[in-house]
Structure formats: C-alpha cells, structure tokens
C-alpha cells in the first residue's frame, strides 16, 4: 500500500539487504527485550545474509545483550541527519513488536517510519500493541502513517479495535505477541540459592507494576494491599514461598510495597539479580503457580505450563486472559479481594483437569506468533529478490517455511484465535 511519494526502490540482489528494527529496546523492560530476541531470531533465520540494524534507546545495552545484530543505532539524543543517513540505507524497516503505539510515544516512532517511507523503504509493523490513543498528535500520526505501511500486524484484538477507533483505513492482521516464541535458558539451583529462593518448597511467582499511562486506573495503596492479601493466602493455602519477579526497575519498589503489607513477609523474596528474558523463563519452570500484572510475566508463565492468574489493568492483559481462558476479572481493586482469592483457589484446584486445554491454547498462540514471522518473511523475500532462507526459528530449531500464508487474504489471522 504505497503512494506516489513512497515508490519502493528496487533491491540490488548482489548486496546483502539491510533490515532495521525499531522499538522500545535498550534494557528498560524485559518484555521488550524478549520481543527483540524473537524478532531478531525470525529475521536471522528467514534471511541469514541480511544485515540487521537495531534502533535502540540504549545502544550499548543492545550491543551487549543481542549478538544477532550487525549494527546498533541510538535513536534518542542524536542528530536527525544521522538517523536519516541510516534510514536511507535500509531496504526494510520493521516497527516493533510490543506496545509502542500509545499516547506520547506513537508520534515519535511513526516519525521515523514516515521518514523511511519517504525514502522508498518498505515498512512492516511486527505484532505491535496499540492504545491508549487519546492525544490528537498521536492519533493523527497513526491515522496517516499506518495506511502507507506495507503490512500492519497487531498482537491482539484490542489493538485492532483501537486502530479502527482512531480511523485507520486499511487491513490490519491480528496474530500474537512475538515473545511467545522465546526459548528458555537455565536458571540453576545455585542461582536460586543466591537469590535466597528455597528449592524444597512450592513456589508462587508474582508480578506487580507501577501506575502510569499504561495503567491509569491503578491505585498504589489499594492494589499493594490486595496483592499482599493474595500472597498471604497462597502462602497459607499451598504452604508456598512467593517470588516477586520484576520485569523492569520500577517494579522493585512496588514489590517491596506489597511485601510491606504482607503478614508473612519472611515467606517472600524479590529477585535482585540481572537476568535475561530466557533466564526468567527458565526460572518459571521451578514455580508451581503464577499471579501477576505484567503481560510478559504472564506469557512466560503460560510458556512454562503454569497455572496462571492474570490481574488485568489494561486491554492487552484482558485480551491475553481471554485467549488463555483465564478468569475474566474486571480489574485490580481492594473490593474484589474475595473474588480474587476464590479465583486463585479455583485455579489451583482445577488446573490438573485444565492442563491440556491450556497447553493447546499456548500452542495456538505460538502458531499465530510464527505467522507474524512468516508474513515478514514474505516481505523479506520481495526485498531480497526471492532468495531468502526457507526456514523459521520457532525456539526449538528450524522448520520448513511455507511458500504461502496459511489463510487467504480475506481471512485475517485473528479470525481463528
């Protein structure tokens, strides 16, 4: 979907294609880092000879933690000329994935997408999240830039609805979060002992987050006390130990706040070390149950096969809860304490009977996440003259790449979710 101002330049097949990846990367959030790991894995498997250029908010962190990159470019606090030079040398710019189209941020990302489009660079939205979008400048950027992208794929139905409400007039496909293809790394008993986490008792993982633009309805004291009630209940009910797993630095303060409200704080631990997304996924395999707010904490728990109770604070968590068949809680508020404790109790009791259903739902979501990679792969084939690698890395090795999409163009991937 291009205009006269955005005619795609032909690709010189003798040169390795240059593919840019733009998102909220740089070590600020482990969920975003897990997304980058999976997007780079897809691109590298699909087109091994491509040069991958990551636009990062902290280039040093990205260079140190993502070895699949060929070049890392700071895109904050640098001159416009430098960014335009890099954009002009790309053959494809991948936006996302993750929740980046929201108030105050959408306009910043889409400014670079618009600049790439004006230079004839193909653009692809890789399972992005959208919303909230209330600010005029962000809505206008979304409404005008997305229709000019070669393809727009969002990670959940909520994001598609947000884009429709904004007025985006184009086909938008729904798949699933890229992090569903993450591979686990070892989290050893030695690492657990170093964190003070016992290895001879049941363990419950918990995730909390700060209020803010993505979680506007949270009241700090209210939900800190609520989660403390949940933690105390699980300690008593399961004879368990609670492990708070921060997904970004601000989560640590809120985990301490929950701990301070607990009647049995000695039965809780907050992870203090610095870990990769794969290591946190590896830790999940030592747990027995997970209760939390951060989307990627919930995704990791589902990948590990845990009974998981989402605490919805935004549309993306509601959507994931729905797709996992989790309890349809309506939010995180103290007056819901009784309902929440009942749901946790039921989750534990019913999980043995529901285990296979939940595993099946995770398999379906992983397949949708692979579809994003395949869609991007078809565009990479066009960029590379059709001489791309015929494989996709799904986190468990390479498998054959299908020559065409599973569904016809008039059936969006979200129709089968």
SULSUL-V546766 format. One record per residue. N is the residue number from 0. PHI is phi in degrees with one decimal (* if undefined). NEAR is the number of other ideal C-beta (glycine too) atoms within 10 Angstrom. D_LAST is the distance of its C-alpha to the last C-alpha in whole Angstrom. Layout:
BEGIN
N_PHI_NEAR_D_LAST + N_PHI_NEAR_D_LAST
END
This chain:
BEGIN
0_*_12_26 + 1_-125.8_14_29 + 2_-115.4_9_32 + 3_-60.1_5_36 + 4_-77.7_9_36 + 5_-135.1_19_33 + 6_-77.7_8_34 + 7_-74.3_15_33 + 8_-77.7_10_36 + 9_-68.1_8_36 + 10_-96.7_16_35 + 11_-82.0_10_38 + 12_-60.9_12_37 + 13_-71.7_6_40 + 14_-100.0_11_39 + 15_-63.3_15_36 + 16_-65.7_22_33 + 17_-106.2_20_33 + 18_-118.4_29_29 + 19_-93.8_25_29 + 20_-127.4_26_26 + 21_-120.1_24_27 + 22_-169.2_25_25 + 23_-87.4_20_26 + 24_-108.4_28_28 + 25_134.3_23_31 + 26_88.8_18_31 + 27_-80.7_15_30 + 28_-149.9_22_27 + 29_-68.1_26_26 + 30_-64.1_23_22 + 31_-63.1_25_23 + 32_-66.8_28_25 + 33_-66.8_27_22 + 34_-62.6_33_20 + 35_-60.8_27_23 + 36_-55.2_22_24 + 37_-74.6_27_21 + 38_-64.7_29_21 + 39_-63.2_22_25 + 40_-62.2_21_24 + 41_-62.6_25_21 + 42_-63.8_23_24 + 43_-66.8_18_27 + 44_-70.6_22_25 + 45_-75.6_25_24 + 46_-145.6_23_28 + 47_-58.1_11_30 + 48_-85.3_12_33 + 49_-68.0_21_32 + 50_-96.1_17_33 + 51_-98.2_21_31 + 52_-116.3_22_32 + 53_-100.6_26_30 + 54_-91.1_26_31 + 55_-120.8_25_32 + 56_-86.6_17_33 + 57_-151.1_16_35 + 58_-60.0_20_36 + 59_-61.5_12_38 + 60_-62.1_16_35 + 61_-65.0_22_33 + 62_-61.8_14_35 + 63_-73.3_11_36 + 64_-112.1_17_33 + 65_-131.7_20_31 + 66_-73.5_7_33 + 67_-74.1_14_31 + 68_-82.5_21_32 + 69_-99.4_13_35 + 70_-153.7_15_36 + 71_-125.9_22_35 + 72_-123.8_19_36 + 73_-67.2_16_36 + 74_-116.7_22_35 + 75_-117.9_12_37 + 76_74.1_6_40 + 77_-122.8_12_41 + 78_-71.0_8_43 + 79_-61.6_9_41 + 80_-60.5_8_43 + 81_-61.7_12_42 + 82_-65.1_19_38 + 83_-65.4_15_39 + 84_-62.0_11_40 + 85_-67.4_20_37 + 86_-60.4_23_35 + 87_-64.5_13_37 + 88_-88.8_14_37 + 89_-87.7_21_33 + 90_-105.7_24_32 + 91_-150.5_26_28 + 92_-119.1_26_27 + 93_-98.2_27_24 + 94_-96.8_28_23 + 95_96.7_28_21 + 96_-85.9_30_19 + 97_96.1_28_19 + 98_-80.5_26_19 + 99_-123.1_21_22 + 100_-96.8_30_22 + 101_-141.2_21_24 + 102_-53.4_16_27 + 103_88.2_11_30 + 104_-116.7_14_28 + 105_-54.2_25_26 + 106_-61.2_19_30 + 107_-70.0_13_31 + 108_-65.8_25_28 + 109_-72.8_24_28 + 110_-62.5_14_32 + 111_-73.1_21_31 + 112_-62.0_22_29 + 113_-62.6_16_31 + 114_-63.2_16_34 + 115_-65.5_25_32 + 116_-60.1_23_31 + 117_-66.8_14_35 + 118_-103.9_14_36 + 119_77.4_16_34 + 120_-87.8_24_31 + 121_-66.7_25_28 + 122_-135.1_27_25 + 123_-140.0_23_22 + 124_-90.7_28_19 + 125_-98.0_28_17 + 126_50.7_32_14 + 127_-81.9_28_17 + 128_-107.6_25_16 + 129_-132.4_31_18 + 130_107.9_23_20 + 131_-73.0_16_23 + 132_-131.0_20_24 + 133_-116.7_11_28 + 134_-76.8_14_30 + 135_-57.3_9_32 + 136_-65.2_11_32 + 137_-69.8_23_29 + 138_-62.3_19_27 + 139_-65.6_15_29 + 140_-61.9_22_29 + 141_-62.6_23_25 + 142_-66.8_15_26 + 143_-98.5_13_28 + 144_-88.0_24_27 + 145_-60.6_25_23 + 146_-61.8_15_24 + 147_-91.6_18_26 + 148_-77.8_22_24 + 149_-65.3_22_23 + 150_-156.2_19_19 + 151_-121.4_27_17 + 152_-120.8_29_14 + 153_-111.7_28_13 + 154_-91.6_33_11 + 155_-156.4_29_9 + 156_-65.0_16_9 + 157_-57.5_20_13 + 158_-66.2_27_14 + 159_-62.5_20_13 + 160_-62.8_17_15 + 161_-60.6_22_18 + 162_-65.4_23_19 + 163_-63.7_12_19 + 164_-64.8_12_21 + 165_-67.6_20_23 + 166_109.7_12_24 + 167_-70.4_21_22 + 168_-107.9_10_22 + 169_-172.3_12_20 + 170_-70.9_12_17 + 171_-125.4_21_15 + 172_-92.8_23_12 + 173_-114.1_24_9 + 174_-123.5_27_8 + 175_-157.7_30_9 + 176_-61.9_30_13 + 177_-57.3_30_15 + 178_-66.1_28_17 + 179_-65.5_29_14 + 180_-101.1_26_17 + 181_-67.4_26_20 + 182_-98.5_17_22 + 183_-77.5_18_25 + 184_-116.6_14_28 + 185_-62.4_11_31 + 186_-122.6_21_32 + 187_-81.2_13_35 + 188_-62.2_11_37 + 189_-63.6_9_40 + 190_-63.7_17_37 + 191_-65.9_18_37 + 192_-63.3_11_40 + 193_-61.4_11_41 + 194_-86.4_16_38 + 195_75.7_12_40 + 196_-95.6_20_37 + 197_-67.9_14_38 + 198_-111.9_12_37 + 199_-118.8_5_39 + 200_-146.8_12_37 + 201_-66.2_16_33 + 202_-127.1_21_31 + 203_-116.3_27_29 + 204_-89.4_25_27 + 205_-132.8_26_27 + 206_-132.6_26_26 + 207_-125.1_30_27 + 208_-145.1_25_28 + 209_-88.9_16_30 + 210_-66.5_15_30 + 211_163.4_9_30 + 212_-61.1_12_28 + 213_-84.9_20_24 + 214_-143.1_15_25 + 215_-70.7_10_28 + 216_-93.6_11_28 + 217_-78.4_22_29 + 218_-110.1_13_33 + 219_-53.4_12_34 + 220_-61.8_10_36 + 221_-63.0_13_34 + 222_-80.4_26_31 + 223_-60.7_21_33 + 224_-66.9_17_35 + 225_-61.7_22_32 + 226_-67.5_29_31 + 227_-64.0_21_34 + 228_-61.0_18_34 + 229_-63.9_22_31 + 230_-60.8_25_32 + 231_-61.8_19_36 + 232_-61.7_16_34 + 233_-68.3_24_32 + 234_-60.2_21_35 + 235_-74.7_12_37 + 236_-66.5_15_34 + 237_-108.9_18_33 + 238_52.3_10_37 + 239_-112.7_21_35 + 240_-115.3_23_35 + 241_-101.7_30_33 + 242_-115.1_25_32 + 243_-85.0_23_31 + 244_-117.1_25_29 + 245_-66.1_22_29 + 246_-97.8_24_27 + 247_-152.5_16_29 + 248_-60.2_11_33 + 249_-66.4_16_33 + 250_-65.5_24_31 + 251_-61.4_15_34 + 252_-60.8_13_36 + 253_-73.9_23_34 + 254_-65.8_25_33 + 255_-62.5_15_37 + 256_-64.8_18_37 + 257_-64.3_24_35 + 258_-58.2_23_37 + 259_-68.5_11_40 + 260_-89.6_16_39 + 261_-75.9_20_39 + 262_-83.2_11_41 + 263_-128.3_14_41 + 264_-64.3_17_40 + 265_-66.9_9_42 + 266_-96.4_20_39 + 267_-125.4_21_37 + 268_-137.8_20_36 + 269_-111.7_21_35 + 270_-61.4_21_34 + 271_-110.2_10_37 + 272_-75.6_8_36 + 273_-102.2_8_35 + 274_-129.7_18_32 + 275_-81.1_16_29 + 276_-56.4_27_25 + 277_-63.4_20_26 + 278_-69.1_18_29 + 279_-63.9_25_27 + 280_-64.1_25_24 + 281_-63.7_20_27 + 282_-62.5_26_28 + 283_-55.0_25_25 + 284_-71.9_14_26 + 285_-92.8_17_29 + 286_-91.0_23_28 + 287_-111.4_17_27 + 288_-162.5_23_25 + 289_-135.4_25_23 + 290_-133.3_27_24 + 291_-172.2_26_23 + 292_-110.4_25_22 + 293_-64.6_23_22 + 294_-57.2_27_18 + 295_-76.8_26_19 + 296_-59.6_27_21 + 297_-66.6_28_18 + 298_-63.6_27_16 + 299_-60.5_34_19 + 300_-62.7_25_20 + 301_-64.6_25_16 + 302_-62.2_22_17 + 303_-80.4_20_20 + 304_79.2_14_19 + 305_-87.1_22_21 + 306_-66.1_23_20 + 307_-131.8_27_19 + 308_-113.8_23_20 + 309_-72.5_27_19 + 310_-109.6_25_21 + 311_-66.6_21_20 + 312_-127.9_21_22 + 313_-155.1_23_20 + 314_-59.9_20_16 + 315_-65.6_22_15 + 316_-76.6_24_16 + 317_-56.9_20_15 + 318_-64.1_24_11 + 319_-64.9_24_11 + 320_-59.7_19_13 + 321_-62.1_16_10 + 322_-69.2_18_7 + 323_-90.3_19_10 + 324_70.6_12_12 + 325_-78.7_22_15 + 326_-54.1_16_18 + 327_-87.5_11_17 + 328_-67.1_18_20 + 329_-100.8_9_21 + 330_156.1_14_23 + 331_-124.5_21_26 + 332_-143.9_16_29 + 333_-62.1_14_32 + 334_-68.4_9_32 + 335_-94.8_16_29 + 336_-55.9_15_31 + 337_-61.2_9_31 + 338_-61.4_13_28 + 339_-64.1_22_26 + 340_-65.4_17_29 + 341_-64.9_11_28 + 342_-67.7_18_24 + 343_-62.1_21_25 + 344_-61.8_14_28 + 345_-67.3_12_25 + 346_-56.3_18_23 + 347_-66.1_18_25 + 348_-69.4_10_27 + 349_-91.1_11_23 + 350_-58.5_16_22 + 351_-55.2_9_24 + 352_-78.6_8_22 + 353_-100.7_13_19 + 354_-55.6_13_19 + 355_-66.9_9_17 + 356_-61.8_11_14 + 357_-66.9_18_14 + 358_-61.9_12_15 + 359_-64.6_11_12 + 360_-64.1_17_9 + 361_-64.8_19_11 + 362_-60.0_11_11 + 363_-63.4_15_8 + 364_-66.2_23_8 + 365_-63.0_19_11 + 366_-65.0_16_10 + 367_-65.7_23_8 + 368_-63.1_25_11 + 369_-64.7_25_13 + 370_-63.5_23_12 + 371_-58.2_32_14 + 372_-59.6_25_17 + 373_-65.6_19_17 + 374_-62.1_20_17 + 375_-65.2_25_19 + 376_-62.1_23_21 + 377_-63.2_20_22 + 378_-69.5_19_23 + 379_-62.1_25_25 + 380_-59.4_18_27 + 381_-64.7_16_28 + 382_-63.8_24_29 + 383_-96.4_22_31 + 384_71.7_13_32 + 385_81.5_10_30 + 386_-111.7_10_31 + 387_-87.1_22_29 + 388_-72.5_19_28 + 389_-97.7_14_26 + 390_-153.4_15_24 + 391_-127.9_21_21 + 392_-89.2_21_22 + 393_-101.1_20_19 + 394_93.1_18_21 + 395_-137.2_9_23 + 396_101.1_10_25 + 397_-89.7_12_24 + 398_-135.0_13_22 + 399_-58.3_8_23 + 400_-92.5_18_21 + 401_-70.7_14_20 + 402_-78.2_9_22 + 403_-143.9_8_19 + 404_-66.8_14_16 + 405_-63.7_12_14 + 406_-111.9_13_13 + 407_-72.4_8_15 + 408_-66.7_8_16 + 409_-94.3_7_15 + 410_-125.5_12_12 + 411_-68.5_17_10 + 412_-60.0_20_7 + 413_-69.1_19_5 + 414_-66.2_10_6 + 415_-103.3_13_4 + 416_-70.6_17_0
END
